Amino acid sequence: MDALHIAPGDALAAGVAPVLGLPVEDLLPWRDVLHDGPVPTGLTPAELAEVRAAHLAARGWGRETDLLAAMRERDELLDTARRKRADIVLWFEPDLVCALALAQVADRLAGHTAPVWAVSVPHRADRNLYTAWRRRRRFHPRPDAFAALRSPEPRPWAGVPAFSRLLAELPDARSGVSRLEREILAALRFAPRSASELFVAVSVKERPPWISDRPLWAVADDLAPLVSRLADGRYAITSAGVDVLAGRSTRPATDRWLGGVHLGPGRPDWRWDPRRERAVLAG
């Protein structure tokens, strides 16, 4: 094994493979969406894989056994590269999904004795992966960012610049909805939208773009009763959603995980205060 190339997902791996003159099967796609669901602290990589596979399966994104098997194979490939002291090349984009995945990989690679390289992949439609490859730089993996993500309270995220967008996914101090949830409500304000229309309307508001379609639709589904699905499958805002969007009411706390933070009734009520730009405890 001369080098192990890691990319955050199959689409980017397919684009990177011809740059390297390798079959796509030789690359390791890091498949997970760590902004969605639990990433708790205190678990081994094997235990965390079980938690993540169970959550992704509950979302309807695959069979739990298949998802867990893929994560175990992924982890074994990374462990093998470490044992063989192979070079590691990380192909990641400058967005939240990649920042979270990179934090997990860096945690696993901390102390790796062979060179680790980072390739900064631009989001531009005209991006040149050959140029990005030539501009690769040494990367020194540390566990700090992943430890911050897994913290049971969100204040450590502020110490990781790449996690700034994650903080805004906490419930807003006034409305109780996250930034992404507010964007969904705003996109539905004047008319219902199909799933694909909703994805386009919301994703264009994110710079850089970071969320893919199925996770966005999952957030929209979780917004009930502020959002409903019509008989034809379109998403529509309800009167309760209009009131929250207009500031006339606040969304009650809902049970969900954001990284290592477990939110919901009876738990510490962490909120995002956009005026002070920091996480605060409500109450």
C-alpha positions as CSV (number, residue, x, y, z in Angstrom):
1,M,0.0,0.0,0.0
2,D,1.8,3.1,-1.2
3,A,-0.9,5.6,-0.1
4,L,-4.5,5.5,1.0
5,H,-6.6,8.2,-0.5
6,I,-9.8,9.2,1.4
7,A,-12.6,11.3,0.0
8,P,-15.9,12.2,1.8
9,G,-18.3,10.2,-0.3
10,D,-18.6,8.3,-3.6
11,A,-19.1,11.2,-5.9
12,L,-15.9,12.9,-5.1
13,A,-14.0,9.6,-5.0
14,A,-15.2,9.0,-8.5
15,G,-13.8,12.4,-9.6
16,V,-10.5,11.8,-7.8
17,A,-9.7,8.4,-9.2
18,P,-8.8,9.4,-12.7
19,V,-6.6,12.2,-11.4
20,L,-4.5,9.5,-9.7
21,G,-4.8,6.9,-12.5
22,L,-6.4,4.5,-10.0
23,P,-9.6,2.5,-10.1
24,V,-12.3,4.1,-7.9
25,E,-12.3,0.9,-5.8
26,D,-8.8,1.8,-4.5
27,L,-10.1,4.9,-2.8
28,L,-11.7,5.0,0.6
29,P,-15.0,7.0,0.6
30,W,-15.9,8.2,4.1
31,R,-19.6,7.8,4.1
32,D,-21.4,9.5,7.0
33,V,-23.3,12.7,7.8
34,L,-22.1,13.6,11.3
35,H,-24.3,16.7,11.5
36,D,-27.3,14.4,11.7
37,G,-27.8,12.3,14.8
38,P,-25.7,11.2,17.8
39,V,-21.9,11.4,17.9
40,P,-21.5,10.8,21.6
41,T,-18.3,10.8,23.6
42,G,-16.9,7.9,25.5
43,L,-17.2,5.3,22.7
44,T,-14.6,3.3,20.9
45,P,-14.6,3.6,17.1
46,A,-16.4,0.2,16.9
47,E,-19.0,1.3,19.4
48,L,-19.5,4.6,17.6
49,A,-20.0,2.8,14.3
50,E,-22.8,0.8,15.8
51,V,-24.5,4.0,17.0
52,R,-24.1,5.7,13.7
53,A,-25.3,2.7,11.7
54,A,-28.4,2.4,13.9
55,H,-29.2,6.1,13.4
56,L,-28.7,6.1,9.6
57,A,-30.9,3.0,9.4
58,A,-33.6,4.7,11.5
59,R,-33.5,7.5,9.0
60,G,-34.2,5.0,6.2
61,W,-30.9,5.4,4.5
62,G,-30.0,1.7,4.4
63,R,-30.1,-1.5,6.3
64,E,-28.4,-1.4,9.6
65,T,-26.4,-4.5,9.0
66,D,-25.2,-3.2,5.7
67,L,-24.3,0.2,7.0
68,L,-22.4,-1.3,10.0
69,A,-20.5,-3.7,7.7
70,A,-19.5,-0.8,5.5
71,M,-18.3,1.2,8.5
72,R,-16.3,-1.7,9.8
73,E,-14.7,-2.3,6.4
74,R,-13.9,1.4,6.3
75,D,-12.3,1.4,9.7
76,E,-10.3,-1.7,9.0
77,L,-8.9,-0.2,5.8
78,L,-7.8,2.8,7.8
79,D,-6.3,0.7,10.5
80,T,-4.4,-1.4,7.9
81,A,-2.9,1.8,6.4
82,R,-1.8,2.8,9.9
83,R,-0.2,-0.5,10.6
84,K,1.6,-0.4,7.3
85,R,2.7,3.2,7.9
86,A,1.3,4.1,4.5
87,D,1.0,7.7,3.3
88,I,-2.5,9.1,3.7
89,V,-4.1,11.6,1.4
90,L,-7.2,13.4,2.4
91,W,-9.4,14.9,-0.3
92,F,-11.9,17.2,1.4
93,E,-14.0,20.3,0.5
94,P,-14.4,23.4,2.6
95,D,-17.8,22.8,4.0
96,L,-19.4,21.5,7.2
97,V,-20.0,17.9,6.2
98,C,-16.3,17.6,5.2
99,A,-15.1,19.4,8.3
100,L,-16.9,16.9,10.5
101,A,-15.7,13.9,8.6
102,L,-12.2,15.3,8.5
103,A,-12.3,15.7,12.3
104,Q,-13.2,12.1,12.7
105,V,-10.4,10.9,10.3
106,A,-7.9,13.2,12.0
107,D,-8.8,11.7,15.4
108,R,-8.2,8.2,14.0
109,L,-4.9,9.3,12.4
110,A,-3.4,11.2,15.4
111,G,0.1,9.9,15.9
112,H,0.4,8.4,12.4
113,T,4.1,8.1,11.7
114,A,3.9,8.3,7.9
115,P,3.1,11.5,6.0
116,V,-0.5,12.7,5.9
117,W,-1.4,15.0,3.0
118,A,-4.4,17.3,2.6
119,V,-5.9,18.2,-0.8
120,S,-8.2,21.2,-0.6
121,V,-11.0,20.5,-3.1
122,P,-12.8,23.7,-4.2
123,H,-16.6,23.7,-4.6
124,R,-16.6,25.6,-7.9
125,A,-18.2,23.8,-10.8
126,D,-15.1,24.4,-12.9
127,R,-12.8,23.0,-10.2
128,N,-9.5,21.4,-11.4
129,L,-8.7,18.4,-9.3
130,Y,-5.3,18.1,-11.0
131,T,-4.4,21.5,-9.8
132,A,-5.7,20.8,-6.3
133,W,-3.6,17.6,-6.2
134,R,-0.4,19.5,-7.2
135,R,-1.1,22.0,-4.4
136,R,-1.5,19.3,-1.6
137,R,0.1,20.2,1.7
138,R,1.2,18.3,4.8
139,F,-1.5,17.7,7.3
140,H,-0.8,17.0,11.0
141,P,-3.8,15.1,12.4
142,R,-5.0,15.9,15.9
143,P,-7.9,14.6,18.0
144,D,-9.0,18.0,19.2
145,A,-11.7,18.8,16.7
146,F,-13.5,15.5,17.0
147,A,-13.3,15.7,20.8
148,A,-15.0,19.1,20.6
149,L,-17.7,17.7,18.3
150,R,-18.4,14.8,20.7
151,S,-18.6,17.1,23.8
152,P,-21.9,16.9,25.6
153,E,-22.2,20.6,25.5
154,P,-21.6,22.8,22.4
155,R,-19.3,25.5,23.7
156,P,-16.1,23.6,22.6
157,W,-17.3,23.9,19.0
158,A,-16.5,27.6,19.1
159,G,-12.8,26.7,19.3
160,V,-13.0,25.0,15.9
161,P,-13.4,27.6,13.2
162,A,-14.7,25.0,10.7
163,F,-17.6,24.2,13.1
164,S,-19.1,27.8,13.1
165,R,-21.9,26.6,10.8
166,L,-22.7,23.8,13.2
167,L,-23.4,26.2,16.1
168,A,-26.2,27.8,14.1
169,E,-27.9,24.4,14.0
170,L,-28.7,24.7,17.7
171,P,-32.2,26.0,18.3
172,D,-32.4,29.7,18.0
173,A,-32.7,31.5,21.3
174,R,-36.0,33.2,20.3
175,S,-37.7,31.0,17.7
176,G,-36.5,27.5,18.8
177,V,-35.6,26.5,15.2
178,S,-32.2,26.1,13.8
179,R,-30.9,28.1,10.9
180,L,-31.5,25.3,8.4
181,E,-35.0,24.8,9.8
182,R,-35.7,28.5,9.4
183,E,-34.5,28.4,5.8
184,I,-36.9,25.5,5.2
185,L,-39.8,27.4,6.7
186,A,-39.0,30.5,4.6
187,A,-38.7,28.5,1.4
188,L,-42.3,27.2,2.0
189,R,-43.7,30.6,3.1
190,F,-45.6,31.4,-0.1
191,A,-46.3,28.0,-1.6
192,P,-45.8,24.3,-1.1
193,R,-42.8,22.8,-2.8
194,S,-41.8,19.3,-4.0
195,A,-38.9,17.6,-2.3
196,S,-36.5,18.5,-5.1
197,E,-37.8,22.1,-5.3
198,L,-37.3,22.5,-1.5
199,F,-33.8,21.2,-1.7
200,V,-32.8,23.6,-4.4
201,A,-34.5,26.6,-2.7
202,V,-32.7,25.9,0.6
203,S,-29.3,24.7,-0.6
204,V,-28.7,27.9,-2.6
205,K,-28.9,29.9,0.6
206,E,-25.9,28.0,2.0
207,R,-22.5,29.3,1.1
208,P,-20.6,27.1,0.8
209,P,-23.2,24.5,0.1
210,W,-22.9,21.6,2.5
211,I,-26.1,19.6,3.0
212,S,-27.3,16.9,0.6
213,D,-30.9,16.2,-0.3
214,R,-31.8,13.3,1.9
215,P,-30.5,14.9,5.2
216,L,-32.3,18.1,4.2
217,W,-35.6,16.3,3.7
218,A,-35.1,14.5,7.0
219,V,-34.9,17.9,8.7
220,A,-38.0,19.0,6.9
221,D,-39.9,15.9,8.0
222,D,-38.7,16.4,11.6
223,L,-40.2,19.9,11.5
224,A,-43.8,18.6,11.9
225,P,-46.2,20.1,13.0
226,L,-44.6,23.3,11.6
227,V,-44.3,21.5,8.2
228,S,-46.6,18.9,6.7
229,R,-46.6,16.6,3.7
230,L,-49.5,17.0,1.3
231,A,-51.3,14.1,-0.5
232,D,-49.1,14.7,-3.6
233,G,-45.9,14.5,-1.5
234,R,-45.1,18.2,-1.5
235,Y,-44.0,20.0,1.6
236,A,-46.1,22.8,3.0
237,I,-45.8,25.2,5.9
238,T,-48.6,25.0,8.5
239,S,-50.2,27.8,10.5
240,A,-48.0,26.9,13.4
241,G,-44.9,27.2,11.1
242,V,-46.1,30.6,9.9
243,D,-46.4,31.8,13.5
244,V,-42.8,30.6,14.4
245,L,-41.4,32.1,11.2
246,A,-43.1,35.4,12.0
247,G,-41.9,35.4,15.6
248,R,-45.3,35.0,17.2
249,S,-44.5,31.7,18.8
250,T,-41.5,29.5,19.7
251,R,-41.0,26.0,18.7
252,P,-41.0,23.7,21.8
253,A,-37.8,21.7,22.5
254,T,-37.5,18.5,20.5
255,D,-35.5,15.4,21.2
256,R,-32.5,15.2,18.9
257,W,-28.8,15.0,18.8
258,L,-26.3,17.4,17.4
259,G,-22.8,16.0,17.6
260,G,-22.4,14.9,21.2
261,V,-25.1,17.3,22.5
262,H,-28.4,15.6,23.3
263,L,-31.2,18.2,23.1
264,G,-34.8,17.9,24.2
265,P,-37.3,18.1,27.1
266,G,-35.6,17.6,30.4
267,R,-32.1,18.1,29.0
268,P,-29.9,21.2,29.2
269,D,-31.6,23.7,26.9
270,W,-28.7,24.8,24.7
271,R,-29.6,27.6,22.2
272,W,-27.8,29.7,19.6
273,D,-27.8,33.4,20.3
274,P,-27.2,35.1,16.9
275,R,-26.7,38.5,18.4
276,R,-23.9,37.4,20.7
277,E,-22.8,34.7,18.3
278,R,-22.4,32.0,20.9
279,A,-24.2,29.0,22.5
280,V,-26.1,29.8,25.6
281,L,-28.1,27.9,28.1
282,A,-31.8,29.1,28.1
283,G,-33.6,29.7,31.3
